[in-house]
Amino acid sequence: MTEQDLIELGFEKEYGDLFFYYTLDLGTDYEKLCLISNADDETENGEWSVFLFNYESFKYTSRFQLENLIQNLKYNTQT
């Protein structure tokens, strides 16, 4: 998935000291789930990956799969 895919899906750029990455918070003010990308210096051939924050075993490399996850989480969020 490309950096542009992350931007189009609503991810926000966050900056570290020597790198940047993207995040997207889903949920309510009370409970949030964070999706986080790898850092820009960890991309391979311009391809980005997204993880559930603190759960790196859940890795998304396909925009289609990530978009479906985001839609499902937004649809099923209780307010």
mmCIF file of the N, C-alpha and C atoms, coordinates in Angstrom:
data_MODEL
# 
_entry.id   MODEL 
# 
loop_
_atom_site.group_PDB 
_atom_site.id 
_atom_site.type_symbol 
_atom_site.label_atom_id 
_atom_site.label_alt_id 
_atom_site.label_comp_id 
_atom_site.label_asym_id 
_atom_site.label_entity_id 
_atom_site.label_seq_id 
_atom_site.pdbx_PDB_ins_code 
_atom_site.Cartn_x 
_atom_site.Cartn_y 
_atom_site.Cartn_z 
_atom_site.occupancy 
_atom_site.B_iso_or_equiv 
_atom_site.pdbx_formal_charge 
_atom_site.auth_seq_id 
_atom_site.auth_comp_id 
_atom_site.auth_asym_id 
_atom_site.auth_atom_id 
_atom_site.pdbx_PDB_model_num 
ATOM 1   N N  . MET A 1 1  ? 0.860   -1.157 0.000  1.00 0.00 ? 1  MET A N  1 
ATOM 2   C CA . MET A 1 1  ? 0.000   0.000  0.000  1.00 0.00 ? 1  MET A CA 1 
ATOM 3   C C  . MET A 1 1  ? 0.907   1.219  0.000  1.00 0.00 ? 1  MET A C  1 
ATOM 4   N N  . THR A 1 2  ? 0.461   2.276  -0.615 1.00 0.00 ? 2  THR A N  1 
ATOM 5   C CA . THR A 1 2  ? 1.298   3.465  -0.769 1.00 0.00 ? 2  THR A CA 1 
ATOM 6   C C  . THR A 1 2  ? 1.017   4.491  0.315  1.00 0.00 ? 2  THR A C  1 
ATOM 7   N N  . GLU A 1 3  ? 1.904   5.461  0.411  1.00 0.00 ? 3  GLU A N  1 
ATOM 8   C CA . GLU A 1 3  ? 1.701   6.571  1.343  1.00 0.00 ? 3  GLU A CA 1 
ATOM 9   C C  . GLU A 1 3  ? 0.421   7.320  0.986  1.00 0.00 ? 3  GLU A C  1 
ATOM 10  N N  . GLN A 1 4  ? 0.153   7.483  -0.298 1.00 0.00 ? 4  GLN A N  1 
ATOM 11  C CA . GLN A 1 4  ? -1.064  8.168  -0.732 1.00 0.00 ? 4  GLN A CA 1 
ATOM 12  C C  . GLN A 1 4  ? -2.311  7.404  -0.286 1.00 0.00 ? 4  GLN A C  1 
ATOM 13  N N  . ASP A 1 5  ? -2.267  6.076  -0.289 1.00 0.00 ? 5  ASP A N  1 
ATOM 14  C CA . ASP A 1 5  ? -3.389  5.267  0.209  1.00 0.00 ? 5  ASP A CA 1 
ATOM 15  C C  . ASP A 1 5  ? -3.687  5.626  1.666  1.00 0.00 ? 5  ASP A C  1 
ATOM 16  N N  . LEU A 1 6  ? -2.646  5.730  2.481  1.00 0.00 ? 6  LEU A N  1 
ATOM 17  C CA . LEU A 1 6  ? -2.833  6.071  3.898  1.00 0.00 ? 6  LEU A CA 1 
ATOM 18  C C  . LEU A 1 6  ? -3.481  7.436  4.043  1.00 0.00 ? 6  LEU A C  1 
ATOM 19  N N  . ILE A 1 7  ? -3.020  8.393  3.278  1.00 0.00 ? 7  ILE A N  1 
ATOM 20  C CA . ILE A 1 7  ? -3.580  9.748  3.327  1.00 0.00 ? 7  ILE A CA 1 
ATOM 21  C C  . ILE A 1 7  ? -5.051  9.719  2.922  1.00 0.00 ? 7  ILE A C  1 
ATOM 22  N N  . GLU A 1 8  ? -5.374  9.022  1.850  1.00 0.00 ? 8  GLU A N  1 
ATOM 23  C CA . GLU A 1 8  ? -6.765  8.943  1.369  1.00 0.00 ? 8  GLU A CA 1 
ATOM 24  C C  . GLU A 1 8  ? -7.671  8.215  2.354  1.00 0.00 ? 8  GLU A C  1 
ATOM 25  N N  . LEU A 1 9  ? -7.131  7.319  3.162  1.00 0.00 ? 9  LEU A N  1 
ATOM 26  C CA . LEU A 1 9  ? -7.925  6.603  4.163  1.00 0.00 ? 9  LEU A CA 1 
ATOM 27  C C  . LEU A 1 9  ? -8.080  7.400  5.462  1.00 0.00 ? 9  LEU A C  1 
ATOM 28  N N  . GLY A 1 10 ? -7.485  8.581  5.520  1.00 0.00 ? 10 GLY A N  1 
ATOM 29  C CA . GLY A 1 10 ? -7.676  9.458  6.673  1.00 0.00 ? 10 GLY A CA 1 
ATOM 30  C C  . GLY A 1 10 ? -6.590  9.404  7.724  1.00 0.00 ? 10 GLY A C  1 
ATOM 31  N N  . PHE A 1 11 ? -5.489  8.738  7.431  1.00 0.00 ? 11 PHE A N  1 
ATOM 32  C CA . PHE A 1 11 ? -4.384  8.676  8.388  1.00 0.00 ? 11 PHE A CA 1 
ATOM 33  C C  . PHE A 1 11 ? -3.716  10.047 8.502  1.00 0.00 ? 11 PHE A C  1 
ATOM 34  N N  . GLU A 1 12 ? -3.191  10.334 9.686  1.00 0.00 ? 12 GLU A N  1 
ATOM 35  C CA . GLU A 1 12 ? -2.482  11.597 9.934  1.00 0.00 ? 12 GLU A CA 1 
ATOM 36  C C  . GLU A 1 12 ? -1.002  11.326 10.107 1.00 0.00 ? 12 GLU A C  1 
ATOM 37  N N  . LYS A 1 13 ? -0.172  12.216 9.557  1.00 0.00 ? 13 LYS A N  1 
ATOM 38  C CA . LYS A 1 13 ? 1.272   12.062 9.644  1.00 0.00 ? 13 LYS A CA 1 
ATOM 39  C C  . LYS A 1 13 ? 1.747   12.499 11.030 1.00 0.00 ? 13 LYS A C  1 
ATOM 40  N N  . GLU A 1 14 ? 2.576   11.675 11.636 1.00 0.00 ? 14 GLU A N  1 
ATOM 41  C CA . GLU A 1 14 ? 3.173   11.953 12.943 1.00 0.00 ? 14 GLU A CA 1 
ATOM 42  C C  . GLU A 1 14 ? 4.686   11.944 12.760 1.00 0.00 ? 14 GLU A C  1 
ATOM 43  N N  . TYR A 1 15 ? 5.374   12.817 13.502 1.00 0.00 ? 15 TYR A N  1 
ATOM 44  C CA . TYR A 1 15 ? 6.811   12.945 13.337 1.00 0.00 ? 15 TYR A CA 1 
ATOM 45  C C  . TYR A 1 15 ? 7.569   12.483 14.570 1.00 0.00 ? 15 TYR A C  1 
ATOM 46  N N  . GLY A 1 16 ? 8.608   11.667 14.359 1.00 0.00 ? 16 GLY A N  1 
ATOM 47  C CA . GLY A 1 16 ? 9.586   11.324 15.379 1.00 0.00 ? 16 GLY A CA 1 
ATOM 48  C C  . GLY A 1 16 ? 10.804  12.200 15.166 1.00 0.00 ? 16 GLY A C  1 
ATOM 49  N N  . ASP A 1 17 ? 11.901  11.890 15.825 1.00 0.00 ? 17 ASP A N  1 
ATOM 50  C CA . ASP A 1 17 ? 13.119  12.694 15.676 1.00 0.00 ? 17 ASP A CA 1 
ATOM 51  C C  . ASP A 1 17 ? 13.725  12.574 14.278 1.00 0.00 ? 17 ASP A C  1 
ATOM 52  N N  . LEU A 1 18 ? 13.769  11.346 13.756 1.00 0.00 ? 18 LEU A N  1 
ATOM 53  C CA . LEU A 1 18 ? 14.434  11.116 12.473 1.00 0.00 ? 18 LEU A CA 1 
ATOM 54  C C  . LEU A 1 18 ? 13.541  10.452 11.438 1.00 0.00 ? 18 LEU A C  1 
ATOM 55  N N  . PHE A 1 19 ? 12.278  10.304 11.738 1.00 0.00 ? 19 PHE A N  1 
ATOM 56  C CA . PHE A 1 19 ? 11.389  9.562  10.848 1.00 0.00 ? 19 PHE A CA 1 
ATOM 57  C C  . PHE A 1 19 ? 9.960   10.075 11.015 1.00 0.00 ? 19 PHE A C  1 
ATOM 58  N N  . PHE A 1 20 ? 9.076   9.585  10.164 1.00 0.00 ? 20 PHE A N  1 
ATOM 59  C CA . PHE A 1 20 ? 7.648   9.859  10.328 1.00 0.00 ? 20 PHE A CA 1 
ATOM 60  C C  . PHE A 1 20 ? 6.865   8.591  10.074 1.00 0.00 ? 20 PHE A C  1 
ATOM 61  N N  . TYR A 1 21 ? 5.631   8.600  10.516 1.00 0.00 ? 21 TYR A N  1 
ATOM 62  C CA . TYR A 1 21 ? 4.731   7.460  10.370 1.00 0.00 ? 21 TYR A CA 1 
ATOM 63  C C  . TYR A 1 21 ? 3.311   8.009  10.351 1.00 0.00 ? 21 TYR A C  1 
ATOM 64  N N  . TYR A 1 22 ? 2.327   7.147  10.172 1.00 0.00 ? 22 TYR A N  1 
ATOM 65  C CA . TYR A 1 22 ? 0.932   7.568  10.091 1.00 0.00 ? 22 TYR A CA 1 
ATOM 66  C C  . TYR A 1 22 ? 0.096   6.865  11.155 1.00 0.00 ? 22 TYR A C  1 
ATOM 67  N N  . THR A 1 23 ? -0.921  7.569  11.657 1.00 0.00 ? 23 THR A N  1 
ATOM 68  C CA . THR A 1 23 ? -1.844  6.966  12.620 1.00 0.00 ? 23 THR A CA 1 
ATOM 69  C C  . THR A 1 23 ? -3.280  7.309  12.245 1.00 0.00 ? 23 THR A C  1 
ATOM 70  N N  . LEU A 1 24 ? -4.179  6.459  12.695 1.00 0.00 ? 24 LEU A N  1 
ATOM 71  C CA . LEU A 1 24 ? -5.616  6.691  12.547 1.00 0.00 ? 24 LEU A CA 1 
ATOM 72  C C  . LEU A 1 24 ? -6.286  6.156  13.809 1.00 0.00 ? 24 LEU A C  1 
ATOM 73  N N  . ASP A 1 25 ? -6.954  7.047  14.539 1.00 0.00 ? 25 ASP A N  1 
ATOM 74  C CA . ASP A 1 25 ? -7.694  6.653  15.732 1.00 0.00 ? 25 ASP A CA 1 
ATOM 75  C C  . ASP A 1 25 ? -9.144  6.389  15.364 1.00 0.00 ? 25 ASP A C  1 
ATOM 76  N N  . LEU A 1 26 ? -9.669  5.276  15.834 1.00 0.00 ? 26 LEU A N  1 
ATOM 77  C CA . LEU A 1 26 ? -11.063 4.905  15.599 1.00 0.00 ? 26 LEU A CA 1 
ATOM 78  C C  . LEU A 1 26 ? -11.726 4.650  16.942 1.00 0.00 ? 26 LEU A C  1 
ATOM 79  N N  . GLY A 1 27 ? -12.998 4.914  17.029 1.00 0.00 ? 27 GLY A N  1 
ATOM 80  C CA . GLY A 1 27 ? -13.737 4.672  18.260 1.00 0.00 ? 27 GLY A CA 1 
ATOM 81  C C  . GLY A 1 27 ? -14.343 5.956  18.781 1.00 0.00 ? 27 GLY A C  1 
ATOM 82  N N  . THR A 1 28 ? -14.514 6.002  20.078 1.00 0.00 ? 28 THR A N  1 
ATOM 83  C CA . THR A 1 28 ? -15.131 7.153  20.729 1.00 0.00 ? 28 THR A CA 1 
ATOM 84  C C  . THR A 1 28 ? -14.091 7.873  21.581 1.00 0.00 ? 28 THR A C  1 
ATOM 85  N N  . ASP A 1 29 ? -14.483 8.996  22.169 1.00 0.00 ? 29 ASP A N  1 
ATOM 86  C CA . ASP A 1 29 ? -13.576 9.694  23.072 1.00 0.00 ? 29 ASP A CA 1 
ATOM 87  C C  . ASP A 1 29 ? -13.231 8.833  24.278 1.00 0.00 ? 29 ASP A C  1 
ATOM 88  N N  . TYR A 1 30 ? -14.129 7.947  24.650 1.00 0.00 ? 30 TYR A N  1 
ATOM 89  C CA . TYR A 1 30 ? -13.941 7.083  25.808 1.00 0.00 ? 30 TYR A CA 1 
ATOM 90  C C  . TYR A 1 30 ? -12.995 5.917  25.505 1.00 0.00 ? 30 TYR A C  1 
ATOM 91  N N  . GLU A 1 31 ? -13.149 5.306  24.345 1.00 0.00 ? 31 GLU A N  1 
ATOM 92  C CA . GLU A 1 31 ? -12.325 4.168  23.941 1.00 0.00 ? 31 GLU A CA 1 
ATOM 93  C C  . GLU A 1 31 ? -11.874 4.353  22.502 1.00 0.00 ? 31 GLU A C  1 
ATOM 94  N N  . LYS A 1 32 ? -10.579 4.292  22.301 1.00 0.00 ? 32 LYS A N  1 
ATOM 95  C CA . LYS A 1 32 ? -10.042 4.437  20.948 1.00 0.00 ? 32 LYS A CA 1 
ATOM 96  C C  . LYS A 1 32 ? -9.145  3.263  20.613 1.00 0.00 ? 32 LYS A C  1 
ATOM 97  N N  . LEU A 1 33 ? -9.173  2.911  19.335 1.00 0.00 ? 33 LEU A N  1 
ATOM 98  C CA . LEU A 1 33 ? -8.275  1.922  18.781 1.00 0.00 ? 33 LEU A CA 1 
ATOM 99  C C  . LEU A 1 33 ? -7.386  2.672  17.796 1.00 0.00 ? 33 LEU A C  1 
ATOM 100 N N  . CYS A 1 34 ? -6.097  2.467  17.884 1.00 0.00 ? 34 CYS A N  1 
ATOM 101 C CA . CYS A 1 34 ? -5.160  3.179  17.016 1.00 0.00 ? 34 CYS A CA 1 
ATOM 102 C C  . CYS A 1 34 ? -4.589  2.230  15.977 1.00 0.00 ? 34 CYS A C  1 
ATOM 103 N N  . LEU A 1 35 ? -4.647  2.649  14.732 1.00 0.00 ? 35 LEU A N  1 
ATOM 104 C CA . LEU A 1 35 ? -3.947  1.974  13.645 1.00 0.00 ? 35 LEU A CA 1 
ATOM 105 C C  . LEU A 1 35 ? -2.689  2.785  13.374 1.00 0.00 ? 35 LEU A C  1 
ATOM 106 N N  . ILE A 1 36 ? -1.557  2.119  13.244 1.00 0.00 ? 36 ILE A N  1 
ATOM 107 C CA . ILE A 1 36 ? -0.279  2.817  13.082 1.00 0.00 ? 36 ILE A CA 1 
ATOM 108 C C  . ILE A 1 36 ? 0.525   2.164  11.965 1.00 0.00 ? 36 ILE A C  1 
ATOM 109 N N  . SER A 1 37 ? 1.162   2.998  11.163 1.00 0.00 ? 37 SER A N  1 
ATOM 110 C CA . SER A 1 37 ? 1.981   2.476  10.069 1.00 0.00 ? 37 SER A CA 1 
ATOM 111 C C  . SER A 1 37 ? 3.406   2.232  10.554 1.00 0.00 ? 37 SER A C  1 
ATOM 112 N N  . ASN A 1 38 ? 4.159   1.548  9.712  1.00 0.00 ? 38 ASN A N  1 
ATOM 113 C CA . ASN A 1 38 ? 5.591   1.474  9.953  1.00 0.00 ? 38 ASN A CA 1 
ATOM 114 C C  . ASN A 1 38 ? 6.180   2.861  9.709  1.00 0.00 ? 38 ASN A C  1 
ATOM 115 N N  . ALA A 1 39 ? 7.396   3.076  10.149 1.00 0.00 ? 39 ALA A N  1 
ATOM 116 C CA . ALA A 1 39 ? 8.083   4.346  9.919  1.00 0.00 ? 39 ALA A CA 1 
ATOM 117 C C  . ALA A 1 39 ? 8.538   4.439  8.465  1.00 0.00 ? 39 ALA A C  1 
ATOM 118 N N  . ASP A 1 40 ? 8.704   5.674  7.992  1.00 0.00 ? 40 ASP A N  1 
ATOM 119 C CA . ASP A 1 40 ? 9.084   5.862  6.592  1.00 0.00 ? 40 ASP A CA 1 
ATOM 120 C C  . ASP A 1 40 ? 10.418  5.199  6.262  1.00 0.00 ? 40 ASP A C  1 
ATOM 121 N N  . ASP A 1 41 ? 11.318  5.095  7.235  1.00 0.00 ? 41 ASP A N  1 
ATOM 122 C CA . ASP A 1 41 ? 12.613  4.468  6.962  1.00 0.00 ? 41 ASP A CA 1 
ATOM 123 C C  . ASP A 1 41 ? 12.532  2.935  6.963  1.00 0.00 ? 41 ASP A C  1 
ATOM 124 N N  . GLU A 1 42 ? 11.347  2.391  7.232  1.00 0.00 ? 42 GLU A N  1 
ATOM 125 C CA . GLU A 1 42 ? 11.146  0.946  7.216  1.00 0.00 ? 42 GLU A CA 1 
ATOM 126 C C  . GLU A 1 42 ? 10.336  0.479  6.007  1.00 0.00 ? 42 GLU A C  1 
ATOM 127 N N  . THR A 1 43 ? 9.979   1.391  5.125  1.00 0.00 ? 43 THR A N  1 
ATOM 128 C CA . THR A 1 43 ? 9.235   0.995  3.935  1.00 0.00 ? 43 THR A CA 1 
ATOM 129 C C  . THR A 1 43 ? 10.151  0.256  2.971  1.00 0.00 ? 43 THR A C  1 
ATOM 130 N N  . GLU A 1 44 ? 9.568   -0.639 2.194  1.00 0.00 ? 44 GLU A N  1 
ATOM 131 C CA . GLU A 1 44 ? 10.320  -1.366 1.182  1.00 0.00 ? 44 GLU A CA 1 
ATOM 132 C C  . GLU A 1 44 ? 9.683   -1.089 -0.170 1.00 0.00 ? 44 GLU A C  1 
ATOM 133 N N  . ASN A 1 45 ? 10.450  -0.512 -1.065 1.00 0.00 ? 45 ASN A N  1 
ATOM 134 C CA . ASN A 1 45 ? 9.968   -0.155 -2.405 1.00 0.00 ? 45 ASN A CA 1 
ATOM 135 C C  . ASN A 1 45 ? 8.750   0.750  -2.344 1.00 0.00 ? 45 ASN A C  1 
ATOM 136 N N  . GLY A 1 46 ? 8.711   1.644  -1.352 1.00 0.00 ? 46 GLY A N  1 
ATOM 137 C CA . GLY A 1 46 ? 7.595   2.571  -1.225 1.00 0.00 ? 46 GLY A CA 1 
ATOM 138 C C  . GLY A 1 46 ? 6.322   1.960  -0.685 1.00 0.00 ? 46 GLY A C  1 
ATOM 139 N N  . GLU A 1 47 ? 6.389   0.723  -0.234 1.00 0.00 ? 47 GLU A N  1 
ATOM 140 C CA . GLU A 1 47 ? 5.211   0.033  0.293  1.00 0.00 ? 47 GLU A CA 1 
ATOM 141 C C  . GLU A 1 47 ? 5.141   0.177  1.807  1.00 0.00 ? 47 GLU A C  1 
ATOM 142 N N  . TRP A 1 48 ? 3.966   0.525  2.292  1.00 0.00 ? 48 TRP A N  1 
ATOM 143 C CA . TRP A 1 48 ? 3.723   0.739  3.715  1.00 0.00 ? 48 TRP A CA 1 
ATOM 144 C C  . TRP A 1 48 ? 2.884   -0.400 4.284  1.00 0.00 ? 48 TRP A C  1 
ATOM 145 N N  . SER A 1 49 ? 3.025   -0.603 5.595  1.00 0.00 ? 49 SER A N  1 
ATOM 146 C CA . SER A 1 49 ? 2.221   -1.580 6.332  1.00 0.00 ? 49 SER A CA 1 
ATOM 147 C C  . SER A 1 49 ? 1.541   -0.857 7.484  1.00 0.00 ? 49 SER A C  1 
ATOM 148 N N  . VAL A 1 50 ? 0.412   -1.393 7.933  1.00 0.00 ? 50 VAL A N  1 
ATOM 149 C CA . VAL A 1 50 ? -0.326  -0.827 9.061  1.00 0.00 ? 50 VAL A CA 1 
ATOM 150 C C  . VAL A 1 50 ? -0.578  -1.928 10.075 1.00 0.00 ? 50 VAL A C  1 
ATOM 151 N N  . PHE A 1 51 ? -0.472  -1.563 11.336 1.00 0.00 ? 51 PHE A N  1 
ATOM 152 C CA . PHE A 1 51 ? -0.644  -2.496 12.449 1.00 0.00 ? 51 PHE A CA 1 
ATOM 153 C C  . PHE A 1 51 ? -1.675  -1.947 13.423 1.00 0.00 ? 51 PHE A C  1 
ATOM 154 N N  . LEU A 1 52 ? -2.271  -2.832 14.204 1.00 0.00 ? 52 LEU A N  1 
ATOM 155 C CA . LEU A 1 52 ? -3.029  -2.389 15.366 1.00 0.00 ? 52 LEU A CA 1 
ATOM 156 C C  . LEU A 1 52 ? -1.985  -1.993 16.400 1.00 0.00 ? 52 LEU A C  1 
ATOM 157 N N  . PHE A 1 53 ? -2.104  -0.799 16.963 1.00 0.00 ? 53 PHE A N  1 
ATOM 158 C CA . PHE A 1 53 ? -1.113  -0.316 17.918 1.00 0.00 ? 53 PHE A CA 1 
ATOM 159 C C  . PHE A 1 53 ? -0.964  -1.293 19.081 1.00 0.00 ? 53 PHE A C  1 
ATOM 160 N N  . ASN A 1 54 ? 0.268   -1.633 19.384 1.00 0.00 ? 54 ASN A N  1 
ATOM 161 C CA . ASN A 1 54 ? 0.648   -2.583 20.437 1.00 0.00 ? 54 ASN A CA 1 
ATOM 162 C C  . ASN A 1 54 ? 0.336   -4.035 20.087 1.00 0.00 ? 54 ASN A C  1 
ATOM 163 N N  . TYR A 1 55 ? -0.083  -4.307 18.856 1.00 0.00 ? 55 TYR A N  1 
ATOM 164 C CA . TYR A 1 55 ? -0.368  -5.671 18.414 1.00 0.00 ? 55 TYR A CA 1 
ATOM 165 C C  . TYR A 1 55 ? 0.221   -5.865 17.018 1.00 0.00 ? 55 TYR A C  1 
ATOM 166 N N  . GLU A 1 56 ? 1.515   -5.992 16.930 1.00 0.00 ? 56 GLU A N  1 
ATOM 167 C CA . GLU A 1 56 ? 2.174   -6.063 15.630 1.00 0.00 ? 56 GLU A CA 1 
ATOM 168 C C  . GLU A 1 56 ? 1.891   -7.353 14.865 1.00 0.00 ? 56 GLU A C  1 
ATOM 169 N N  . SER A 1 57 ? 1.252   -8.321 15.507 1.00 0.00 ? 57 SER A N  1 
ATOM 170 C CA . SER A 1 57 ? 0.912   -9.544 14.770 1.00 0.00 ? 57 SER A CA 1 
ATOM 171 C C  . SER A 1 57 ? -0.255  -9.306 13.811 1.00 0.00 ? 57 SER A C  1 
ATOM 172 N N  . PHE A 1 58 ? -0.978  -8.197 13.982 1.00 0.00 ? 58 PHE A N  1 
ATOM 173 C CA . PHE A 1 58 ? -2.054  -7.819 13.062 1.00 0.00 ? 58 PHE A CA 1 
ATOM 174 C C  . PHE A 1 58 ? -1.474  -6.816 12.065 1.00 0.00 ? 58 PHE A C  1 
ATOM 175 N N  . LYS A 1 59 ? -1.067  -7.300 10.912 1.00 0.00 ? 59 LYS A N  1 
ATOM 176 C CA . LYS A 1 59 ? -0.381  -6.482 9.908  1.00 0.00 ? 59 LYS A CA 1 
ATOM 177 C C  . LYS A 1 59 ? -1.216  -6.417 8.638  1.00 0.00 ? 59 LYS A C  1 
ATOM 178 N N  . TYR A 1 60 ? -1.410  -5.209 8.131  1.00 0.00 ? 60 TYR A N  1 
ATOM 179 C CA . TYR A 1 60 ? -2.167  -4.994 6.894  1.00 0.00 ? 60 TYR A CA 1 
ATOM 180 C C  . TYR A 1 60 ? -1.247  -4.378 5.848  1.00 0.00 ? 60 TYR A C  1 
ATOM 181 N N  . THR A 1 61 ? -1.177  -5.013 4.691  1.00 0.00 ? 61 THR A N  1 
ATOM 182 C CA . THR A 1 61 ? -0.366  -4.501 3.591  1.00 0.00 ? 61 THR A CA 1 
ATOM 183 C C  . THR A 1 61 ? -1.218  -4.186 2.364  1.00 0.00 ? 61 THR A C  1 
ATOM 184 N N  . SER A 1 62 ? -2.474  -4.545 2.404  1.00 0.00 ? 62 SER A N  1 
ATOM 185 C CA . SER A 1 62 ? -3.401  -4.336 1.290  1.00 0.00 ? 62 SER A CA 1 
ATOM 186 C C  . SER A 1 62 ? -4.366  -3.206 1.626  1.00 0.00 ? 62 SER A C  1 
ATOM 187 N N  . ARG A 1 63 ? -4.464  -2.244 0.740  1.00 0.00 ? 63 ARG A N  1 
ATOM 188 C CA . ARG A 1 63 ? -5.412  -1.146 0.960  1.00 0.00 ? 63 ARG A CA 1 
ATOM 189 C C  . ARG A 1 63 ? -6.839  -1.686 1.080  1.00 0.00 ? 63 ARG A C  1 
ATOM 190 N N  . PHE A 1 64 ? -7.187  -2.633 0.227  1.00 0.00 ? 64 PHE A N  1 
ATOM 191 C CA . PHE A 1 64 ? -8.536  -3.202 0.236  1.00 0.00 ? 64 PHE A CA 1 
ATOM 192 C C  . PHE A 1 64 ? -8.871  -3.794 1.604  1.00 0.00 ? 64 PHE A C  1 
ATOM 193 N N  . GLN A 1 65 ? -7.981  -4.603 2.150  1.00 0.00 ? 65 GLN A N  1 
ATOM 194 C CA . GLN A 1 65 ? -8.227  -5.217 3.454  1.00 0.00 ? 65 GLN A CA 1 
ATOM 195 C C  . GLN A 1 65 ? -8.273  -4.181 4.569  1.00 0.00 ? 65 GLN A C  1 
ATOM 196 N N  . LEU A 1 66 ? -7.374  -3.210 4.501  1.00 0.00 ? 66 LEU A N  1 
ATOM 197 C CA . LEU A 1 66 ? -7.359  -2.160 5.521  1.00 0.00 ? 66 LEU A CA 1 
ATOM 198 C C  . LEU A 1 66 ? -8.618  -1.309 5.452  1.00 0.00 ? 66 LEU A C  1 
ATOM 199 N N  . GLU A 1 67 ? -9.044  -0.971 4.252  1.00 0.00 ? 67 GLU A N  1 
ATOM 200 C CA . GLU A 1 67 ? -10.260 -0.185 4.070  1.00 0.00 ? 67 GLU A CA 1 
ATOM 201 C C  . GLU A 1 67 ? -11.476 -0.925 4.621  1.00 0.00 ? 67 GLU A C  1 
ATOM 202 N N  . ASN A 1 68 ? -11.547 -2.225 4.393  1.00 0.00 ? 68 ASN A N  1 
ATOM 203 C CA . ASN A 1 68 ? -12.645 -3.025 4.947  1.00 0.00 ? 68 ASN A CA 1 
ATOM 204 C C  . ASN A 1 68 ? -12.608 -3.040 6.471  1.00 0.00 ? 68 ASN A C  1 
ATOM 205 N N  . LEU A 1 69 ? -11.425 -3.171 7.049  1.00 0.00 ? 69 LEU A N  1 
ATOM 206 C CA . LEU A 1 69 ? -11.296 -3.134 8.509  1.00 0.00 ? 69 LEU A CA 1 
ATOM 207 C C  . LEU A 1 69 ? -11.796 -1.805 9.059  1.00 0.00 ? 69 LEU A C  1 
ATOM 208 N N  . ILE A 1 70 ? -11.354 -0.719 8.468  1.00 0.00 ? 70 ILE A N  1 
ATOM 209 C CA . ILE A 1 70 ? -11.756 0.621  8.929  1.00 0.00 ? 70 ILE A CA 1 
ATOM 210 C C  . ILE A 1 70 ? -13.268 0.785  8.821  1.00 0.00 ? 70 ILE A C  1 
ATOM 211 N N  . GLN A 1 71 ? -13.851 0.399  7.707  1.00 0.00 ? 71 GLN A N  1 
ATOM 212 C CA . GLN A 1 71 ? -15.300 0.514  7.533  1.00 0.00 ? 71 GLN A CA 1 
ATOM 213 C C  . GLN A 1 71 ? -16.046 -0.313 8.568  1.00 0.00 ? 71 GLN A C  1 
ATOM 214 N N  . ASN A 1 72 ? -15.588 -1.539 8.816  1.00 0.00 ? 72 ASN A N  1 
ATOM 215 C CA . ASN A 1 72 ? -16.235 -2.393 9.808  1.00 0.00 ? 72 ASN A CA 1 
ATOM 216 C C  . ASN A 1 72 ? -16.133 -1.808 11.205 1.00 0.00 ? 72 ASN A C  1 
ATOM 217 N N  . LEU A 1 73 ? -14.973 -1.299 11.555 1.00 0.00 ? 73 LEU A N  1 
ATOM 218 C CA . LEU A 1 73 ? -14.808 -0.712 12.890 1.00 0.00 ? 73 LEU A CA 1 
ATOM 219 C C  . LEU A 1 73 ? -15.665 0.540  13.056 1.00 0.00 ? 73 LEU A C  1 
ATOM 220 N N  . LYS A 1 74 ? -15.709 1.382  12.026 1.00 0.00 ? 74 LYS A N  1 
ATOM 221 C CA . LYS A 1 74 ? -16.547 2.585  12.111 1.00 0.00 ? 74 LYS A CA 1 
ATOM 222 C C  . LYS A 1 74 ? -18.031 2.228  12.200 1.00 0.00 ? 74 LYS A C  1 
ATOM 223 N N  . TYR A 1 75 ? -18.450 1.251  11.408 1.00 0.00 ? 75 TYR A N  1 
ATOM 224 C CA . TYR A 1 75 ? -19.864 0.855  11.394 1.00 0.00 ? 75 TYR A CA 1 
ATOM 225 C C  . TYR A 1 75 ? -20.299 0.267  12.721 1.00 0.00 ? 75 TYR A C  1 
ATOM 226 N N  . ASN A 1 76 ? -19.406 -0.440 13.377 1.00 0.00 ? 76 ASN A N  1 
ATOM 227 C CA . ASN A 1 76 ? -19.761 -1.148 14.605 1.00 0.00 ? 76 ASN A CA 1 
ATOM 228 C C  . ASN A 1 76 ? -19.356 -0.406 15.877 1.00 0.00 ? 76 ASN A C  1 
ATOM 229 N N  . THR A 1 77 ? -18.974 0.844  15.774 1.00 0.00 ? 77 THR A N  1 
ATOM 230 C CA . THR A 1 77 ? -18.626 1.626  16.957 1.00 0.00 ? 77 THR A CA 1 
ATOM 231 C C  . THR A 1 77 ? -19.898 2.069  17.656 1.00 0.00 ? 77 THR A C  1 
ATOM 232 N N  . GLN A 1 78 ? -19.977 1.774  18.932 1.00 0.00 ? 78 GLN A N  1 
ATOM 233 C CA . GLN A 1 78 ? -21.142 2.194  19.732 1.00 0.00 ? 78 GLN A CA 1 
ATOM 234 C C  . GLN A 1 78 ? -20.845 3.545  20.349 1.00 0.00 ? 78 GLN A C  1 
ATOM 235 N N  . THR A 1 79 ? -21.794 4.442  20.244 1.00 0.00 ? 79 THR A N  1 
ATOM 236 C CA . THR A 1 79 ? -21.592 5.780  20.795 1.00 0.00 ? 79 THR A CA 1 
ATOM 237 C C  . THR A 1 79 ? -22.289 5.942  22.113 1.00 0.00 ? 79 THR A C  1 
# 
